[in-house]
Amino acid sequence: MTLDIIFYVIGAICIIVGFLGCVLPILPGLPISYLGILLLHFTSKVDYSLAFLIGWAIVVIIVQILDYFVPIWGTKKFGGSKAGTWGSGIGLFLGMFLSPWGVILGPFVGAVVGELISGKEFSLALRAGFGSFIGFLVGTIMKLIVAVVLGFFFFKELFIAIF
């Protein structure tokens, strides 16, 4: 019972931190949220099915991967060339080593710089950068949706387990 309480508390912290990690790029939000689900599963009161755990693990992995590619897709969708797409990817990669703002601004700046290097006008380069930013927002929204659903399943089962 004492171990259950520890898992409840740490799991709830994981769910909350995971949610924050969806908007703070420095934290891997969805894997942390999923860890909260696993901790709740390992208590004596909650028993998620194996299909549930595997299914959500797959969703978390797919959304995490998509989160890195959606800004690149956004660059292309808004008229970016290969140079802008490469710039967005490089900006995202370099941005991961900078402050949390680096992950947000890196793809935008990278797309704009890539387009400018390839000889596009500044207005077209900005459009590609905007596409990269839209892609970042789409990725963030995807993560938030999954985090909210994981939080719902966590707190629903926690409520049932406690009461």
VENPEFEN-V26597 format. One record per backbone hydrogen bond with DSSP energy under -1.0 kcal/mol. NH is the residue of the N-H (numbers start at 1). CO is the residue of the C=O. If there is no record, write none. Layout:
((NH & CO) (NH & CO))
This chain:
((5 & 1) (6 & 2) (7 & 3) (8 & 4) (9 & 5) (10 & 6) (11 & 7) (12 & 8) (13 & 9) (14 & 10) (15 & 11) (16 & 12) (17 & 13) (18 & 14) (19 & 15) (20 & 16) (21 & 17) (22 & 19) (23 & 20) (24 & 20) (27 & 24) (29 & 27) (32 & 28) (33 & 29) (34 & 30) (35 & 31) (36 & 32) (37 & 33) (38 & 34) (39 & 35) (40 & 36) (41 & 37) (42 & 38) (43 & 40) (53 & 49) (54 & 50) (55 & 51) (56 & 52) (57 & 53) (58 & 54) (59 & 55) (60 & 56) (61 & 57) (62 & 58) (63 & 59) (64 & 60) (65 & 61) (66 & 62) (67 & 63) (68 & 65) (70 & 66) (73 & 69) (74 & 70) (75 & 71) (76 & 72) (77 & 73) (78 & 74) (79 & 76) (80 & 75) (85 & 81) (86 & 82) (87 & 83) (88 & 84) (89 & 85) (90 & 86) (91 & 87) (92 & 88) (93 & 89) (94 & 90) (95 & 91) (96 & 92) (97 & 94) (98 & 95) (102 & 99) (105 & 101) (106 & 102) (109 & 105) (110 & 106) (111 & 107) (112 & 108) (113 & 109) (114 & 110) (115 & 111) (116 & 112) (117 & 113) (118 & 114) (119 & 116) (120 & 115) (125 & 121) (126 & 122) (127 & 123) (128 & 124) (129 & 125) (130 & 126) (131 & 127) (132 & 128) (133 & 129) (134 & 130) (135 & 131) (136 & 132) (137 & 133) (138 & 134) (139 & 135) (140 & 136) (141 & 137) (142 & 138) (143 & 139) (144 & 140) (145 & 141) (146 & 142) (147 & 143) (148 & 144) (149 & 145) (150 & 146) (151 & 147) (152 & 148) (153 & 149) (154 & 150) (155 & 151) (156 & 152) (157 & 153) (158 & 154) (159 & 155) (160 & 156) (161 & 157) (162 & 158) (163 & 159))
